[in-house]
Amino acid sequence: MATDTAQAPAGGYFSTLPVPYDVIAELRHQASLKVSQAAAADGTMSDADRRQHGITIIGKTVAEWALKYEATGQPQLTPEHEAALRKAVYDELFRAGRLQPLLDDPNVENILINGCDRVRVDYADRPSQMWEPIAPSDHELVRLINHIARMGGQGERALTPSTPNLNMRLDDGSRLAASYMITPRPQVVIRRHRTRGQGLDDLVKWGTIDSTLAAFIRASVKARKNVVIVGSQGVGKTSLLRAAAREIPRTERVGTLESEYELYLHEDPEGPEVVPYEGRESNGERGPDGRLMGELTLSDLFPQLLRMSLRRIIVGEVRSREVVPMLHAMNEGEGGSMCTLHARSALLSIERLTTLCLEAGINMSEQLALRLIAQAVDLVIYIRLVDETELVDAQGRPGRKHRFVSHVMEITGIGENGRPSHQMIFAPREQDGRREPRAVPQMMPSSTYLADIERVGFDRTLLLNPWGAWDEQLKTVMPV
């Protein structure tokens, strides 16, 4: 049974503040001038110093405004209102403005913005909701997005007529994509990464995998198997990749390659030694060769990364020409490299990789692409999302989002017609009245694969339980 998506704004600053936005904008302007003057007077002031000094300036600016406000006969502001006003001004000056409450909410998954006043928020624990306007105009929305880029130390990235597309990471690891001048109104999507530093055991607690599959993935990483994690957008591929990568021994030197940092393995004290590379967008201008000046794509960075004396390479997301050096690195190195890929099933990941190889512009034949995939990839893990937040069960209880691995496929070499041969080690099962859509053991891996993971401690008897370590079947509103 479906429920209607809420259309009323869900809240924000103005559910707690008795003043309009233009007051906050004016206070931000006043505080900004004072902070700039202080920074100009002290050339040694760091960003942290500016923020600390800004807190003091904002406090005085708000207090002075509150006295004038009350002198006009308006009700006296409560301490709570003044604190909220100080926070709003601070967020406008040093953080993400009216977006900040959404970035601070741990249950927000996606923020979808269609112009300044059409904002929808996807939550992890409830249906999507409309949100209040996050800027008084589209012009101010663009100013806010460029302000966020500057505050994040990514001043080379901006939404301008010469660069109508902007892609960047936020301080909390979220990913922002924006477009304007090629769309009627500014379009902004912020994809949150609500978790960082989680491991495979955390994914077991969340129901993404069971302890049997966790042990299998852990052993596969330690046995240096090349792993591709696939699924659609927003299902948790990066979270699973990050958790798997934390199983790499801390003594190993690993290279990560991302368009925007999302894995943050280089900041993880529990992870391996990491050499992190991040792509760079252009300044919008083109050189004599027609290439965008200043742009560094993942395929541009790959050759340099390979010179860094690495034992493994991890690509945050393979989506273009970097697929070929990625597969070559998997095939020619010691093994143990990993990446994510957009694909609608484990089987279709082979077709997707083949298509990317053919689109790479190096005149690779389909037969050669398939051979390269068969020789490079050892394991494909497919993760899916079942979103039931718009449904209620027979007792009227709301549904939830279910993220779980459903298939684990071993690539066993080159099969008929030169295509990669494969077998499903884990997959859903329906038997004796029980229906389990999550990945449960189906068969033993190939003898070579099994010997490799047993050598690092895997217990093959774990694969003999037809339901894995799931105590009970997945509870969903509708059958999956």
N, C-alpha and C positions, 0 to 999 in steps of 0.2 A: 504494500500500500504506500503510495507516494504522499509526501507533504509538500506544501507550497514553499518555495524559497522566499525568505523574508526580504521585503523590498524597502523597509524603513531603514534609515541610517542606523548603524549599530552603536555609534558612540564616538568618542574622541575627546579632544580638548573641550569642545563647546558644550559637552554634557556636564562639565564641572566648572566652567568659567562664565562669569556674568558679564563678560565684555566681548565685543565683536573682534573679528580678526584684524581689522585695521589698527586697533590699539596695539596688538602684539607686533604688527609690522612696524609701527612707529617706534615702539620701545626697542625692537631689534635694531632699527636704524640708528637710534641714539646710542645704544650700547656699542654698536659696531664702530661708530666714529671714535668713541672713547678708547676702545681696544686698539684701533689702528693708530691713534695718536700715541698711546703708551708703547706700542711695538716700534713705532718710528723713533721714539726717544731712546729706546733701549735696543740696539741692534743685535744684542745677544739673546733676545727672548726666543725661546723655543716654542713649538706648538703647544706643548704641555703647559709652559708658563703662560701662554696667551689664554688658554682655557681656564687656568686657575685664576688669572687676573680677571678674566671675563666674568667669573662667578661673582667676584666682589663688585664689579661694575654693574652687573645686572641686578644684584641685590639692592644697590643704592638707587639705580634708575627706577626700578619697580616701586621702591618705598617712596621716592619723591612723587611719582605719578599717582600713587594711592592717596597721598595727602591732598593733592590737587583734586582728585576725583571725589573724595569725600567732601571737600570744601564747596563743591557745586551742589551739595544737598543729596548726593547719592548715598545709598546705604553703605555703611562701613564694611570693607572687605574682611572676611574671616581670615585667620592664619592659614587655613587650608586653601582658600582662594589665592592668597598671595603666593603660597608655595607652588601652586599649580601654574600661576602666571609666570613666576620665575623659571620654572621648568620649561614652559612653552617658549619663552624668549631664548633660553639657553639652547633648546632644540632647534629653533630657527637660526640661531647664529652659528652653532658648532655641530649640529647633528642633522637629522633628516626632516626637520620641521614637523608638519602635521602627519607625516608618515611614521614618525618615531614611535607612537603608541603601538602601531601594528608591528614594527620591527622588534619591539620589546615583548610582544605577546608570544609565548612559547608555543601556542596552539595554532598560530597562523602559518599556513603552508604556501599560499600564493596570494599576491596582490595584483589585481588586474585593473588597469587604469585606461579609460577611454575619454580623454579630455579631463579637465580639472574637476568636473563634477559628476563623473560616472565612474565610481570606484566599487569594485566587487572584491570580496575577500573570501578565499577558500580556507576553511579550518580543518584541522585534523579530527576534531571531536564533535562537529556539528555541521549542519548545512551551510552553504555559502550565504553570505549576507551582503547587502549594499552598505556602503560606508559614506560618511559625510564628505563633502568636497575637500580636497587636500590643498587647494590653492584658489584664490579669488578669480583667476583667469587662466587661459591656456598659456599666455605669455609668462605668468608667474610660475606655472607648472614647469615650463622649460627652464626658467631661472633656478627653480628648486633642484631639478635633476642635475644641472651643471654645477650647482653649489655642492651637491653630494659628491660629484666626481672630484671637485677640487679638494673637499674636505678629506676624501679618501686617498689623497696623494696621487691621483690619476689625472693631473691637469692636462695631459696631452689628449685626453678623451673628453669630448664635449658634443652636445647636440647643436649643430650649426647648419646653415644652408649648404656648406661644402661637405659636411659630414652628417647627413640626415639620419644615420643609424649609429647608435651608441650601445656598446656592450661592455659591462664592467662588473667587478665584484665589490660588495660592500664590506665594511669592517667586520661584520659578523659572519662573513662567508656566503651570504646570500648572493644571487646572481641577478643583475638588472639588465634588461634589454629594452631599448627605447627607440622609437622612430618618429620623425616629424618632417614636414615639408614634402614627404612622399605619401602622407596620409592626411585626410581632412583635419584631424585633430591629433594632438600628441598621443601616442600609444606607448604605454609602459607596462612591463610585466616584471615583477620581482618574485623570483623563486627562492623560497627560504630553505636554508639548510639548518633544520632545528637541532640537529645532533652533530657533535664533533667529538672525536676521541672514543667512539664506541668500538667494541670488539665483537667477535662472533658470539660470545656468551650473551652480550646485550641483545643481539638479534634473536637469540633463542628466547629470551625473556619477553620480547615483543611479539613473538609468534611468527617471525619472518622465516625462520628455519627451526628445525628441531636439533637436539643434541647429536643425533646420528649424522645429519648432514653437516653440522658444524665440525664434527670430527673428520669427515671426509674432505671438506674444503681445507681445513687446517693441514691435513696430511698432504693434500695436493699442492698447496703452496710450499710446504717444506720440501716436497719431492721435486720442486722446480718445474711443475707443469704450467704450460701456457694457458691462461684462462681468459675467456671473453664473457663478460656479463651483459646480458641483453634484456630489453624490455622497452616499453613505451615511455613517454615523457613523464617525469614526476613519480615514478613507481618506487624509487629507492636504489637505483643502480649505483650511484656514487657512494651511498652509505654502505652498501654491501662490498664494493670495491675497497673502500677505506678500511672496513673491518678485516677483510682478507689480507690486505697489505700489512696490517699490524702484526701478522703472523710471520712476516719475513724476519729472520734473525737480525738483531740490532747491529751486528758487526758487518752486515752487507751494505754495500754502496749502491744506491738505487737512484735512478733518474725519473722524475715526473715531468710530464709534458701536458699543459692545459691551456685552453684559451683564456680562462680566468681561474685563478686558484680556487678550488673547491675541496680538494682532498685535504689540504693543509697537513700533509704528512711531514713536511719540513718543520712544523711547529709541534710535532707530537713527541714528547720525551720517551714514550714507550715504543716508538716506531724505529725503523732502520735509519741508517745514515742516508740523507736525501740530498740530491742536487735538483732543485726545483726550477723548471723553465716555464715561463708564461708568455703567451703570444702578445703581440702589440698591434693595436689598430693604427691606421694611417692618419695623417693630418688632412686628408681630403684631396691633396694635390697629387698629380701624376708626373713621373719623370719622363725623360726622352724615350724610354723603352715601353712606356704605357703603364708601368706598374705603379701602384699607389705608394707614394713616398712615405717612408717610416714604418710601413706595415711589415710585420714579421709573423708569418703563418706557422702552424705547427710543422708543416713539411719543410719550411725554411730552417727551423730550429733543430730538426732531427739530426742533420749531419754533425752539428757542433755537439749535440748531446751525446752522440756515439763516441766522441773523443774524450769523454770524461771518466774513462776507466770504470764503467758501471758493470754490475753483475746482472741487473734486471732493469727493464724500462716499463713504466706504467703510464699509459695515455688516458687522461681523464675521460675523453670521449673521441672516438674515431668517427669522423663524418666527412672526410674529404681526401685529398691526395696523400695525407700522412698514413693512409692505410697500407701502402706498399712498403715504405721503410719499416712500419710497425711489424708487418708480417715477416719481412726479411730479418728483423732483429730477433723475432721469436724463433725463426728457423735456423739462424746462424749462431746465436749465442748459446749460453749455458742452459737456457730455459728459465721459466719462472716469471716471464713478463705477463702483464695483464692490461686490460682495457675495458671500456664499456662501449656499447653500440646500440643504436635504435633499431629494433626489429620486433615484429609482432609475434614471433614464436622462436623457439630454439632452432627448428629446422630452417626457418626463413633467414636466420642469421647467415647461413652459407650464401644464400642468394644476395643478401644485402652486401656482404663483403665482396662478392664477385662483382656486383654492380659498381661499387666504389673503386675497385681495381680498374675496371673498364673505363671509368670516368676520369681516371687520374691523368690522362693525356700523355701516356708513354707508349701507346699502341700495344698494350698487353692483350693477348688473345684470351678468350674465355677459358680455353683448355689450360693455359698457363696459370691463370688466376686460380682456377679450381685446384690445380696441383700445388700451388703455393699455399693455399689455405689448408689443404690436407696435410701438408708437411709441417705447417707452423702451429696450428691450433690443437691443443689436447682436450680442452674441456669448454663447454658452453653452458652457462647457468642462466636460466630464464626466470625473471621475477615479474610478477603481475600485481595489479591493483584491482580490488573489487570495492567500489565506492557505494556504500549503502546509507550514507548520511541523509539521503532524501527519502528513505523508507522507514516504516515502523513495522514491528512484528505484530502477531495476533493479540498480544497483551498491550499494544500501544507504546512499546518501548522503542526509542530511536535506534536505527542501525548505525554502523560505524565503518570506517575504512579498514580494509583488510589488505595488507601487503605481505606477500609470501612468495617464496620460490616454488615453482610448480614443476619444472623440468630441469634435469641435469643430464647433458648429452656428451658422451665421449666421442671424439673424432678418432677413428681407429686406423686411418691411413687412406690410401687411394683405392677406391672400389671400382664398380662397373662404369664404363664409359668415361673413366678418368675423374669421376666425381668423388668427393670425400665420403668414405664409408663411416657409419656412425651407429651408436646404440644408446638407448635411454637407460642410464643407470638409476635415476630417480624420476618418478612421474606420478601423476594422480592415480588413485585406485578406487574401484567400486566393486565391493565383494560382500556377500552375506548380509545384504541390507545396509551396509555402511558405505557412505560416499565420502571420499577424502580428496579434495582438490589440491591439497598441498603435496609437495614432493615427498614420496616415500620410496623405499628401495624396490627396484624391479628386477635387477640382475647384477651379477658380479661384473666389474670392469674387465677389460682384457687382461690376460695373464701378465703382460709387461707392466701395465699400469698398476695392477694389484701388487705385484712384487715391489714396485717403486714406493708405493705408499705404505706398505707393510714395513719396509726397511726403515721408515721414519716413525714407526710406532702405531700405525692404524690396525685396528682389530677387525678382521673380515667378518666375524660373527655378527657385528652390528648390522650387516646388510641382510641378515637372515630373517629379521622381523618384518613381516609385510606391511606393518603400519609404522615402522620406524620407532621413534620415541614419543609420538603423539599419544597422550593419554586418552583423549576423546576427539571426536570429529569437529571440524570447524563449524562454529555456530553462525549461520548467516540467515538473513530474512528470507531471501530467495535462494533456491538451489544454485550452486555454482557449477 
